[in-house]
Amino acid sequence: MFDTLTGFLGSLNWIECLGVLAGVLGVWLSIKERILTWPTFIISYSAYVYLAYDADLFANMALNLVFIVISFYGWRHWIKDKHTDEANSSKIRHTTKKVWVLSLFAWTLGTFIIGTILNNFTHSFLPYWDAFATCTAFTAQWMLSRKYIGTWLCWLISDSVLINLWFLQGYTLTVILFATFMALAIWGWIEWKKILDLSIKKRVNS
């Protein structure tokens, strides 16, 4: 029994464990609109820069590097909202039709350009799927930094692709992480919609 446990612990990728734990905590904090969302995400993204490189998911590796930068932007933006609008620090907003149209255009163009580069100049694993997941996740992260409720749908789309890419590369803990992410994205959408509906109701009644 002890030998089995020791063997299991020895087989774990501790960088993956760190990324998983920080990722789940970061999503939970983002649903609750906590400022600690962003430093927690930075830890997770840093771990996945290494893991994505190791798994030949180069677009995803680049994405996590960009996510680190966006996390600093989101951190600053949420702090600014908190200090400038204490009476209504929650600024969750609907995702406009214009934002969706621009997002779809960016996904299509980005998938083609990034996928083509990866396919021709790297040994990336399933480059066009890697590129598509990267583009949708980038949109999701940007929407999260601006508190667009559509962030959760974008995360579901991206995670549904990434969970398969990581599974095919043998990263079991990360597969569990992305399954958890998908469940949390559904919960996040429900929670943010409640807050958004309540905010709209207050404005109508005021």
C-alpha positions as CSV (number, residue, x, y, z in Angstrom):
1,M,0.0,0.0,0.0
2,F,2.8,2.4,1.0
3,D,4.8,1.4,-2.0
4,T,1.9,2.1,-4.3
5,L,1.3,5.5,-2.8
6,T,5.0,6.3,-3.0
7,G,5.1,5.2,-6.6
8,F,2.1,7.3,-7.4
9,L,3.5,10.4,-5.8
10,G,6.8,9.9,-7.5
11,S,5.1,9.7,-10.9
12,L,3.3,13.1,-10.4
13,N,4.5,16.1,-12.4
14,W,4.7,18.7,-9.6
15,I,4.7,21.6,-12.1
16,E,1.5,20.2,-13.5
17,C,0.1,19.9,-9.9
18,L,0.9,23.5,-9.2
19,G,-0.7,24.7,-12.5
20,V,-3.8,22.7,-11.8
21,L,-4.3,23.9,-8.2
22,A,-3.6,27.5,-9.1
23,G,-5.9,27.3,-12.1
24,V,-8.9,25.9,-10.2
25,L,-8.4,28.5,-7.4
26,G,-8.0,31.3,-10.0
27,V,-11.3,30.4,-11.7
28,W,-13.1,30.2,-8.3
29,L,-11.7,33.6,-7.3
30,S,-12.7,35.1,-10.7
31,I,-16.3,33.9,-10.2
32,K,-16.3,35.6,-6.8
33,E,-14.7,38.7,-8.4
34,R,-11.7,38.7,-6.1
35,I,-8.5,40.7,-6.9
36,L,-6.4,37.6,-6.0
37,T,-7.8,36.1,-9.2
38,W,-4.9,37.6,-11.2
39,P,-1.8,36.7,-9.2
40,T,-3.2,33.2,-8.8
41,F,-3.7,32.9,-12.6
42,I,-0.1,34.2,-13.2
43,I,1.2,31.2,-11.2
44,S,-0.9,28.8,-13.2
45,Y,0.0,30.3,-16.5
46,S,3.7,30.3,-15.7
47,A,3.5,26.5,-15.0
48,Y,1.6,25.9,-18.2
49,V,4.2,27.8,-20.3
50,Y,6.6,25.0,-19.4
51,L,4.0,22.2,-19.8
52,A,2.7,23.4,-23.2
53,Y,6.3,23.5,-24.5
54,D,6.9,20.0,-23.2
55,A,3.7,18.8,-24.9
56,D,4.6,20.5,-28.3
57,L,1.5,22.8,-27.9
58,F,3.4,25.9,-29.0
59,A,0.4,28.1,-29.7
60,N,-0.8,27.3,-26.2
61,M,2.6,28.0,-24.8
62,A,2.6,31.4,-26.4
63,L,-0.9,32.0,-25.2
64,N,0.1,31.4,-21.6
65,L,2.9,33.9,-22.0
66,V,0.3,36.4,-23.3
67,F,-2.0,35.5,-20.5
68,I,0.6,36.5,-18.0
69,V,0.7,40.0,-19.5
70,I,-3.1,40.2,-19.7
71,S,-3.3,39.1,-16.1
72,F,-1.3,42.1,-15.0
73,Y,-3.7,44.3,-17.1
74,G,-6.8,42.6,-15.6
75,W,-5.3,43.0,-12.1
76,R,-4.8,46.7,-12.7
77,H,-8.2,47.1,-14.3
78,W,-10.1,45.4,-11.4
79,I,-8.2,47.4,-8.8
80,K,-9.1,50.6,-10.7
81,D,-12.8,49.6,-10.8
82,K,-12.7,48.9,-7.1
83,H,-11.2,52.2,-6.2
84,T,-13.2,54.4,-8.6
85,D,-16.6,52.9,-8.1
86,E,-16.9,51.5,-4.6
87,A,-20.7,51.9,-4.7
88,N,-20.9,49.6,-7.8
89,S,-17.6,47.8,-7.9
90,S,-19.1,45.0,-9.9
91,K,-19.2,46.0,-13.6
92,I,-20.2,42.7,-15.1
93,R,-21.7,43.6,-18.5
94,H,-23.4,41.9,-21.5
95,T,-21.3,41.0,-24.4
96,T,-22.4,43.1,-27.3
97,K,-23.1,41.9,-30.9
98,K,-20.2,43.9,-32.1
99,V,-17.8,42.1,-29.6
100,W,-19.1,38.7,-30.8
101,V,-18.7,39.6,-34.5
102,L,-15.1,40.8,-33.9
103,S,-14.4,37.7,-31.8
104,L,-15.6,35.3,-34.5
105,F,-13.5,37.2,-37.1
106,A,-10.4,37.1,-34.9
107,W,-11.0,33.3,-34.2
108,T,-11.2,32.6,-38.0
109,L,-8.2,34.7,-39.0
110,G,-6.1,33.8,-36.0
111,T,-6.7,30.1,-36.5
112,F,-5.7,30.3,-40.1
113,I,-2.5,32.4,-39.6
114,I,-1.3,30.8,-36.4
115,G,-2.2,27.3,-37.5
116,T,-0.4,27.8,-40.8
117,I,2.8,29.0,-39.1
118,L,2.8,26.1,-36.6
119,N,2.1,23.6,-39.4
120,N,4.9,24.8,-41.6
121,F,7.6,25.9,-39.1
122,T,7.2,23.8,-36.0
123,H,6.4,20.2,-35.0
124,S,3.3,21.4,-33.1
125,F,0.8,18.8,-32.2
126,L,-2.5,19.2,-34.1
127,P,-1.5,22.8,-35.0
128,Y,-4.9,24.1,-36.3
129,W,-6.8,22.9,-33.2
130,D,-4.0,24.3,-31.0
131,A,-4.4,27.6,-32.8
132,F,-8.2,27.6,-32.6
133,A,-8.1,26.9,-28.8
134,T,-5.5,29.6,-28.4
135,C,-7.6,32.2,-30.2
136,T,-10.8,31.4,-28.3
137,A,-8.9,31.3,-25.0
138,F,-7.3,34.7,-25.7
139,T,-10.8,36.2,-26.3
140,A,-12.0,34.6,-23.1
141,Q,-9.2,36.1,-21.1
142,W,-9.7,39.5,-22.6
143,M,-13.4,39.4,-21.9
144,L,-12.7,38.3,-18.3
145,S,-10.4,41.3,-17.8
146,R,-13.3,43.6,-19.0
147,K,-15.9,41.5,-17.1
148,Y,-18.0,40.6,-20.2
149,I,-20.3,37.7,-19.3
150,G,-19.5,36.1,-22.6
151,T,-16.1,35.1,-21.2
152,W,-17.6,31.9,-19.8
153,L,-18.9,30.7,-23.2
154,C,-15.5,31.4,-24.7
155,W,-13.9,29.4,-22.0
156,L,-16.2,26.5,-22.6
157,I,-15.4,26.5,-26.4
158,S,-11.6,26.7,-25.8
159,D,-11.6,24.2,-22.9
160,S,-13.6,21.6,-25.0
161,V,-10.8,21.6,-27.5
162,L,-7.9,21.8,-25.0
163,I,-9.2,18.9,-22.9
164,N,-8.8,16.7,-26.0
165,L,-5.3,18.0,-26.9
166,W,-4.0,17.4,-23.4
167,F,-5.7,14.0,-23.2
168,L,-4.0,12.9,-26.4
169,Q,-0.7,14.0,-25.0
170,G,-1.2,12.0,-21.8
171,Y,-1.5,14.8,-19.2
172,T,-4.2,13.2,-16.9
173,L,-4.2,15.9,-14.2
174,T,-4.6,18.6,-16.8
175,V,-7.5,16.7,-18.4
176,I,-9.2,16.7,-14.9
177,L,-8.3,20.4,-14.6
178,F,-10.0,21.3,-17.9
179,A,-13.1,19.2,-17.0
180,T,-13.2,21.2,-13.8
181,F,-12.8,24.4,-15.7
182,M,-15.8,23.6,-17.9
183,A,-18.0,22.9,-14.9
184,L,-16.7,26.2,-13.2
185,A,-17.4,28.1,-16.5
186,I,-21.1,27.0,-16.4
187,W,-21.2,28.0,-12.7
188,G,-19.5,31.3,-13.5
189,W,-22.0,32.1,-16.2
190,I,-24.9,31.4,-13.8
191,E,-23.4,33.5,-11.0
192,W,-22.5,36.4,-13.2
193,K,-25.9,36.4,-14.8
194,K,-27.6,36.6,-11.4
195,I,-25.4,39.6,-10.6
196,L,-26.0,41.2,-14.0
197,D,-29.8,40.8,-13.8
198,L,-29.8,42.2,-10.3
199,S,-27.8,45.2,-11.4
200,I,-30.1,45.9,-14.3
201,K,-33.1,45.5,-12.0
202,K,-31.7,48.1,-9.6
203,R,-31.1,50.6,-12.3
204,V,-34.6,50.2,-13.6
205,N,-36.1,50.7,-10.2
206,S,-33.9,53.6,-9.2
